[in-house]
Every structure is written in structure tokens, then in C-alpha cells.
Amino acid sequence: MSIVKINALTVPAEQREVLERRFASRAGVVEGSDGFEWFELLRPLEGTDRYLVYTRWRDEAAFQAWMEGPMKAAHRGGGEEGGAEGGRRPAASDSTVWTFEVVQQAGPKPREESGE
């Protein structure tokens, strides 16, 4: 089964737009990686200031290959691609990575089509 990596990022209110812009500017970087299955950036609405970066991978080896190759290259220069942002400090003040193994999963059931 797949593995899930969740990076919990503590992001001060004044850095939220910066973080979201940075993720948007590198859209497409991870999608072509061998073993990559899914990505979501989750914005907190209540109860926390932590963004969650959810990625799902075929296995740990695929994730590690991404970490040592494309991810490392994308994060050179203080987490900014191309230096387009004003300043080079990270948008998050803290980061914790959690790893999970997918043991069950489900998706929506297909809708039955009407006979009209």
C-alpha cells in the first residue's frame, strides 16, 4: 500500500499569502516524480495556524528519491524558486513531518444514471 507524508507547517498570519504563492509557483514540480500519487495543500480555518502539506507516494523509496533530487533543488535559496519573493526567509516558522501507511481507502461510489 501507499505511504502518506504530512508536513505540518506553522505559518504566521502575515506569511500565509507568501506560503501559498510559493506552492502555486512550483505547481507541476512534484507531479512528474516516479512514485508520486497525490498532493494537497490544506489551509487552516480554525483551531490551528498549521498548514498541512499532504503527499501520497507509492513507497518510502519513491519519497526519498524525491527528497534527494527534485525537492532539494526546489528548496535551494531559502525555499524560494527564482528569488521572485521579497526576502529569502522561509514562510513557515516550524515544520514537522508525519508518515503514515495507507491501510484502508475508499472513494465515492459511482452515481447511477437515470433512465430518462
Order of alpha helices (4+ residues) and beta strands (2+ residues): beta-alpha-beta-beta-alpha-alpha-beta
